[in-house]
Amino acid sequence: MRIGWTFAFIDRPREAFDTACAFWTAVTDTRLSELRGEQAEFVTLVPHDADACLKAQAVRSGVGGAHLDFCVDDVREFAGAATRLGASVVADLGSLVVLRSPGGQLFCADPWRGQSSRPGVVQGSRLDQVCVDVPLSAYDAEVAFWSGLLTDWTSRPGSLPEFHVVEPPPGLPVRLLLQRLDEERPASAHLDLACADVEATRARHEELGAVFVAGFSGWTVMRDPAGGTYCLTTRDPETGGLRV
């Protein structure tokens, strides 16, 4: 079961979808594909000289968030492995299967279509991580689930006790970070950007309509103009590793 590519999905409410797309195309230096889906709810953010690894979805309810799509050479095998490890099937659309992890995080399996060229760093930053915020009671099971499903990835503790990294082989564009919450609430996910200079990236994003939420050692929480939260991290945008 080969995972050939990964997509990060920006999920935003329908009424804020155009605003979200305008912001994220600006910060990732991409253009929008044609809309698709029964309600024109899906769009790909297309880079200039690489394969896309970022999409957006207009959601009908809730505040949105983020999720991962795994592009695999055998969708049935991947979905079967996920359910045996405790995931549930939300929707089976044939070539696309929507699943929910044991901790409650949505993700998708769809066919790998030969993508191989990772987008580069854009003005000192790169969107390369989906962070899943997991309630305390589900955290251990969620770490075990993703470590068991993504067998070719490297599963390891993060830089702080509340983090766990599940990192893909070189060349795949988006990795997974699990964050343990100190409270019981439904799992949710957000996007992380690795930044060569967090303050410079923050200033550029604020010019585009984002707002500062909170600052911590190693990451800064922001809110995009569509109301979705995301983080700017001090990880190296070229390697994804922590800078020393």
Legacy VTK file of the C-alpha trace (Angstrom):
# vtk DataFile Version 3.0
C-alpha trace
ASCII
DATASET POLYDATA
POINTS 244 float
0.000 0.000 0.000
1.889 3.011 -1.262
1.050 6.583 -0.304
2.212 8.480 -3.364
1.161 11.997 -2.388
-0.562 14.067 0.287
-2.936 17.017 0.117
-3.757 19.469 2.866
-7.369 20.621 2.702
-8.540 24.063 3.813
-12.138 23.652 5.025
-14.058 26.907 5.366
-17.757 27.885 5.598
-19.486 28.527 2.280
-20.081 32.202 3.069
-16.355 32.753 3.670
-15.034 30.448 0.959
-14.072 33.096 -1.611
-12.304 35.109 1.091
-10.364 32.043 2.206
-9.331 31.186 -1.348
-8.118 34.713 -2.038
-5.981 34.727 1.109
-4.458 31.260 0.705
-3.628 31.680 -2.972
-1.791 34.891 -2.048
0.280 33.370 0.757
1.135 30.191 -1.205
1.666 31.894 -4.596
-0.902 29.680 -6.306
-3.901 30.095 -8.595
-7.307 28.491 -8.366
-8.397 25.630 -10.575
-11.939 25.440 -11.855
-14.499 24.714 -9.154
-15.830 21.168 -9.053
-18.298 19.080 -7.099
-22.080 18.971 -7.151
-22.245 22.332 -5.393
-18.966 23.754 -6.724
-17.505 23.159 -3.292
-13.989 21.977 -4.214
-11.020 23.792 -5.692
-7.292 23.104 -6.062
-4.626 25.720 -5.352
-2.270 25.230 -8.269
1.417 26.235 -8.014
3.303 27.580 -11.005
5.981 24.925 -11.424
5.138 21.922 -9.245
2.335 19.533 -8.388
-0.483 20.861 -6.230
-0.630 19.739 -2.595
-3.289 22.125 -1.280
-7.041 22.152 -1.878
-9.993 24.007 -0.402
-13.514 22.901 0.400
-16.630 24.930 1.175
-18.393 23.257 4.097
-22.130 23.547 4.691
-22.031 23.685 8.480
-19.587 24.466 11.251
-16.532 26.671 11.285
-14.392 24.402 9.105
-10.777 23.536 9.774
-8.435 21.281 7.854
-7.903 17.660 6.911
-5.508 15.425 5.006
-6.074 13.519 1.773
-3.849 10.494 1.189
-3.303 9.661 -2.480
-2.681 5.922 -2.636
-2.205 3.231 -5.229
-5.046 1.136 -3.758
-7.900 3.076 -2.159
-9.726 -0.089 -1.038
-6.658 -1.484 0.679
-5.937 1.805 2.452
-9.532 2.244 3.623
-9.635 -1.366 4.783
-6.451 -0.934 6.774
-7.838 2.220 8.365
-11.095 0.569 9.431
-9.281 -2.436 10.871
-7.326 0.011 13.041
-10.486 1.674 14.304
-11.488 4.273 11.703
-15.056 4.534 10.445
-16.251 5.141 6.898
-18.174 8.404 6.519
-18.769 8.165 2.769
-17.730 5.648 0.109
-17.786 7.371 -3.264
-16.030 4.616 -5.163
-12.702 6.138 -6.095
-12.792 8.353 -2.976
-13.416 7.190 0.578
-14.033 9.643 3.418
-13.029 8.282 6.829
-12.984 9.350 10.449
-10.125 8.448 12.787
-10.821 6.904 16.214
-10.299 10.350 17.747
-12.792 11.958 15.389
-10.617 13.550 12.679
-11.815 13.344 9.079
-9.419 12.256 6.333
-9.753 10.912 2.795
-8.251 8.267 0.560
-8.183 8.818 -3.170
-6.096 7.549 -6.092
-2.522 8.641 -6.580
-2.222 10.253 -10.002
1.539 10.378 -10.310
2.216 13.611 -8.444
5.870 13.896 -7.499
7.059 17.520 -7.680
6.796 19.273 -4.336
6.095 23.043 -4.314
8.954 25.182 -3.096
9.299 27.753 -0.360
7.273 30.933 -0.997
8.715 34.172 0.400
10.333 32.345 3.289
7.465 30.034 4.246
5.980 26.710 3.240
2.663 25.118 4.165
3.793 21.605 5.031
1.849 20.336 8.040
-1.655 19.512 9.232
-1.934 19.603 13.017
-4.723 17.575 14.629
-5.759 18.774 18.087
-6.797 15.654 19.991
-8.686 15.515 23.305
-6.750 13.993 26.183
-8.911 10.874 26.424
-8.333 9.968 22.757
-4.695 10.976 22.369
-2.927 7.639 22.947
-5.355 5.806 20.674
-4.934 8.469 17.988
-1.138 8.216 18.083
-1.411 4.422 17.819
-3.876 4.686 14.925
-1.812 6.996 12.737
1.424 5.193 13.557
-0.192 1.893 12.583
-1.792 3.195 9.393
1.147 5.165 8.005
3.649 2.342 8.272
6.154 3.824 5.820
6.206 7.115 7.733
8.346 7.951 10.751
6.357 8.168 13.979
8.163 9.907 16.815
7.616 12.168 19.829
7.630 15.871 19.095
9.634 18.675 20.643
7.212 18.915 23.584
5.426 16.148 25.523
2.055 17.134 24.052
3.229 16.681 20.446
3.695 13.602 18.271
5.019 13.810 14.696
4.143 11.389 11.907
6.508 12.336 9.113
6.349 11.078 5.518
9.279 9.858 3.433
11.256 12.545 1.594
9.384 14.122 -1.287
5.865 14.005 0.110
4.673 17.553 0.777
2.501 17.408 3.923
3.184 15.763 7.264
0.986 15.138 10.301
1.346 16.560 13.796
-0.802 15.339 16.696
-1.281 17.730 19.598
-2.693 16.591 22.934
-5.258 18.957 24.398
-5.775 19.577 28.092
-9.526 19.603 27.612
-12.259 17.344 26.305
-13.649 18.689 23.053
-14.054 17.247 19.560
-10.890 16.729 17.536
-10.124 19.468 15.035
-7.293 20.298 12.674
-5.488 23.346 11.355
-2.697 24.179 8.932
0.898 24.971 9.926
3.460 26.877 7.895
7.198 26.528 8.501
8.810 29.980 8.382
12.344 31.257 7.981
11.253 34.475 9.729
7.977 34.225 11.624
7.678 37.965 12.238
8.169 38.804 8.577
5.636 36.177 7.531
3.193 37.389 10.152
3.475 40.954 8.887
2.816 39.877 5.297
-0.195 37.804 6.347
-1.589 40.688 8.363
-1.328 42.904 5.290
-3.483 40.304 3.519
-6.118 40.388 6.260
-5.007 37.797 8.819
-4.961 38.659 12.520
-2.680 37.639 15.377
-4.261 35.361 17.997
-1.483 34.227 20.348
2.267 33.712 20.488
4.223 30.802 21.971
7.806 29.610 21.909
8.151 28.055 18.468
4.787 28.949 16.972
2.379 31.821 16.466
-1.383 31.337 16.183
-3.110 33.358 13.463
-6.645 33.693 12.106
-7.171 34.055 8.376
-9.711 36.518 6.919
-12.248 33.689 6.638
-12.065 33.019 10.377
-9.941 29.876 10.300
-7.011 29.479 12.660
-3.558 28.358 11.548
-0.005 28.533 12.892
3.315 29.988 11.812
6.159 27.861 13.174
9.892 28.362 13.505
10.629 25.082 11.730
12.963 25.285 8.733
10.786 25.648 5.607
13.327 23.759 3.505
13.699 20.715 5.751
10.772 20.900 8.149
13.174 20.376 11.034
13.635 22.468 14.122
16.271 25.180 13.840
18.934 25.308 16.517
LINES 1 245
244 0 1 2 3 4 5 6 7 8 9 10 11 12 13 14 15 16 17 18 19 20 21 22 23 24 25 26 27 28 29 30 31 32 33 34 35 36 37 38 39 40 41 42 43 44 45 46 47 48 49 50 51 52 53 54 55 56 57 58 59 60 61 62 63 64 65 66 67 68 69 70 71 72 73 74 75 76 77 78 79 80 81 82 83 84 85 86 87 88 89 90 91 92 93 94 95 96 97 98 99 100 101 102 103 104 105 106 107 108 109 110 111 112 113 114 115 116 117 118 119 120 121 122 123 124 125 126 127 128 129 130 131 132 133 134 135 136 137 138 139 140 141 142 143 144 145 146 147 148 149 150 151 152 153 154 155 156 157 158 159 160 161 162 163 164 165 166 167 168 169 170 171 172 173 174 175 176 177 178 179 180 181 182 183 184 185 186 187 188 189 190 191 192 193 194 195 196 197 198 199 200 201 202 203 204 205 206 207 208 209 210 211 212 213 214 215 216 217 218 219 220 221 222 223 224 225 226 227 228 229 230 231 232 233 234 235 236 237 238 239 240 241 242 243
